[in-house]
Amino acid sequence: MEKGHDIASQTLDASLAAAGSKATYAGSGMTLGGWLVSSEFAVLVGIVIGIAGFLVNWFYRHRQDRRERAEHEARMRQFEHP
C-alpha cells in the first residue's frame, strides 16, 4: 500500500510542478502582453502569476529532489550491506 501511495504522490507532484511551470510562462506572456498594450494592471497580474508559478514549481521540484535523494541513499545502503 505504501508503494501505491508513493507513486500517486509522485504523479501529483509532477503534475503540479508542470502546472507551476505553465503558470510561470503564462504570467510572463501576460506581463509582455500587458506591457505591449500599456496596461499596468495586466503587467502586475502577469508578474504575480509568474512569481506564483515559479514558487509552485520550486516547491514541488524541491520535494521531488528530496524524495529522489532519500531513494538514492536507501539504494546505496543496500549495496553497502548485502
C-alpha positions as CSV (number, residue, x, y, z in Angstrom):
1,M,0.0,0.0,0.0
2,E,2.9,2.4,0.8
3,K,4.3,2.0,-2.7
4,G,1.0,2.8,-4.4
5,H,0.6,5.9,-2.2
6,D,4.2,7.0,-3.1
7,I,3.5,6.6,-6.8
8,A,0.3,8.6,-6.6
9,S,2.2,11.3,-4.6
10,Q,4.9,11.4,-7.2
11,T,2.4,11.7,-10.0
12,L,0.6,14.5,-8.2
13,D,3.8,16.3,-7.5
14,A,4.9,16.0,-11.2
15,S,1.5,17.3,-12.4
16,L,1.6,20.3,-10.0
17,A,5.2,21.1,-10.9
18,A,4.2,21.1,-14.6
19,A,1.2,23.3,-13.8
20,G,3.5,25.7,-12.0
21,S,5.9,25.8,-14.9
22,K,3.0,26.6,-17.3
23,A,1.7,29.3,-14.9
24,T,5.2,30.9,-15.0
25,Y,5.1,31.0,-18.8
26,A,1.5,32.3,-18.8
27,G,2.5,35.0,-16.3
28,S,5.5,36.0,-18.4
29,G,3.3,36.2,-21.5
30,M,0.7,38.2,-19.8
31,T,3.4,40.6,-18.5
32,L,4.7,41.1,-22.0
33,G,1.2,41.5,-23.5
34,G,0.3,44.0,-20.8
35,W,3.4,45.9,-21.5
36,L,2.8,46.0,-25.2
37,V,-0.8,47.4,-24.7
38,S,0.3,49.7,-21.9
39,S,-1.9,48.1,-19.3
40,E,-0.4,48.4,-15.8
41,F,-3.0,46.1,-14.3
42,A,-2.1,43.3,-16.8
43,V,1.6,43.8,-16.2
44,L,1.1,43.5,-12.4
45,V,-1.2,40.5,-12.7
46,G,1.3,38.8,-15.1
47,I,4.1,39.4,-12.6
48,V,2.1,38.0,-9.7
49,I,1.1,34.9,-11.8
50,G,4.7,34.4,-12.9
51,I,6.1,34.6,-9.4
52,A,3.3,32.3,-8.1
53,G,4.1,29.7,-10.8
54,F,7.8,29.9,-10.1
55,L,7.2,29.3,-6.4
56,V,4.8,26.3,-7.0
57,N,7.3,24.8,-9.4
58,W,10.2,25.3,-7.0
59,F,8.2,23.8,-4.1
60,Y,7.3,20.6,-6.0
61,R,10.8,20.2,-7.6
62,H,12.3,20.6,-4.1
63,R,10.1,17.8,-2.8
64,Q,11.0,15.6,-5.8
65,D,14.7,16.2,-5.2
66,R,14.3,15.3,-1.5
67,R,12.4,12.1,-2.4
68,E,14.9,11.1,-5.0
69,R,17.8,11.7,-2.6
70,A,16.2,9.5,0.0
71,E,15.6,6.8,-2.6
72,H,19.3,7.0,-3.7
73,E,20.6,6.8,-0.1
74,A,18.4,3.7,0.5
75,R,19.7,2.0,-2.6
76,M,23.3,2.8,-1.6
77,R,22.7,1.3,1.9
78,Q,21.5,-1.9,0.1
79,F,24.9,-2.1,-1.7
80,E,26.9,-1.5,1.4
81,H,25.1,-4.2,3.4
82,P,24.2,-7.1,1.1
